[in-house]
């Protein structure tokens, strides 16, 4: 890998942050697996009362489901110079010289890593909230508040993505 192909310090920190979030998701699930009884609530009614029960083994599946986005983005980032076309960026990066193309690809992936990191933190909180509700045996009202950040992430990132495109067009000279 050429020096110019490396992620910036921010990008490298975001990779580490994403990896740590994934590890935390698994550690949290393992902790709750150890402390919860064998039979746990697996579904709650609209009133917040458990209406279905099952084995606590499904707790070990949750971190796999919740970390799929982070793991996918980390893999795509690792191979970003082969996978960047999957991003469907609005700039034709093939027309750029190598240095500008590498810079643009890294900027897009750093943006994606930031989104992944923040989404991962939201999902980690959601996972903890789910396990706490299972531990309490009821769906607490505060659990619904944990869903708000996930939805609030989408709008600012859509705006930021548009701004990133415009900024890169100016920097690259398109």
N, C-alpha and C positions, 0 to 999 in steps of 0.2 A: 504494500500500500504506500503510495506517495504521501509525503508530508501534507501536501495540499488537499489530499482526500480525507484527512482526518476531521472528525467533528470538532467544533470549537469546545472550549472548556465547559460552556453551558450545555452543549449537547452531550458531552461525556458525563456530566453530573446528572442529566436527565436520564441517561441510560442506567446509571447506578440507582437513581431514585426509583425508576420503574422496576428494576430487579428487586430492590428492597420492599416495595409494595407487594410484589408477588410473593416474596418469602413471608412477609407478615400475614398475608391472606392464609397461607398454609399453616403458619404457627398458631394463628387465632383459631382456625378450625380444629387443629389438633388439641389445643387447650380445652375448647368446649367439648370435644369428643371425650376427653378424659373426665370432665366434671359432670356431664349430663347423664341421666339414667338411660337404661337400654331402650325404653319406649318413650318417645317424645312426640309432642304435637307437630304435625307436618303440614297442617293447613288450619287457617283461622276463618271464622265466619265474619260477615260485615260488622257484627257486634263485638268482634275482638276475642271471641271465645273459640277454643280449639274444637274443630269438628271432624278431624281426622288424625289418627295416630299411626306411628310407624317406627321402624328401627332408627337408631341414631346414626347408623352407617351412612346415611345420605349426607350427613354433615361433612364427611370427607370428600364428597363430590363437589360441594359448593366452591371451594377455592379454584378448582379446575374450570368451572363455568365462569366465575367472576374474573379470572385472570386471563381468559382467552384473548381479549383485546390487547392487553399488555404484551403477552408472549408473541402474538402475531406481529405487532408493531416492532418489537425488539428484533425478531427474525428479519423482517423487511428492512429494518435499519442496518442490520449487519450486512445485508446483501443489497444495499440501496442503489448501487451503481448498475445493478442488473434488474432491480425491481421498481425503479422510480417511475416507469411508465404506468404502473398500476395506480398511481396517484391521480392520473388524468389532469395534470396541471395545465392551466390555460396558456402557458408560454411554451412555444416550440423550442425545447431545450436542445434539440438536435442541430439547430442553426447556430448555436453558440460555440465559441472556441472552448477547448477543454477546461481551462481555468474558470471561466464564467459558468460553465455547465456544472462543474464540481461545486462551486460556491452556491449556486441556486439549488442543487439537489440537497446539499447539506442543510441549507436554510429551511427547505420544505420539510425535511425529516426532523429537524429540531423542533419545528412547529408541531409536527405530529407527535413527537415524544412528549412535548409539554401537555398537549391535550390528553394523551394516554396517561401521563402521570396524575393529572388532576382527576380524570375519570377513575383511575385506580384508587385514589384516596377516597373518592365518593363511594365506590363499591366496597372498599374496606370498611368504611363506617356503616354501610348498609348491612354488610355481613355480620359485623359485631351487633348491630341492632336486631337483626333476625335471631341471632343466637341468644341474645338477652331476653327477647320476647319468649323464645322457647323455654328458657330457664325460668321465667316468671309464670309461664303457662297461660299467658294472655297477650294479645296484640295491643301494645300500648299506643296511645294517641301520638306520642312523640315519634314513633316509628315512621309515620307518614311524613313528618317533617324532614326525615333523612332523604326522601325521594326528591325534594325540591332542588337541591344543588345539582343533581344529575341533569334535570331539565334546564336549569339556568345556565349550565355550561355551554349548551349548544349555540345559543344566540350570540354571545360574545365571540365565540370561536369562529362562527360564520363571518362575522364582521371583520375579525382579525385576519382571517384567511384572505378576504378580499383586499384588505390593506397590504398584506404581505405581497400579494400578486402585483399590486400597483407599485409598491416600493422596489420590488425586484426588477420590474420592467424599466423603471428609471435608472436603477443602479447598473443594469446590464446594457442599457441603451436601446431598448426596443420601443 
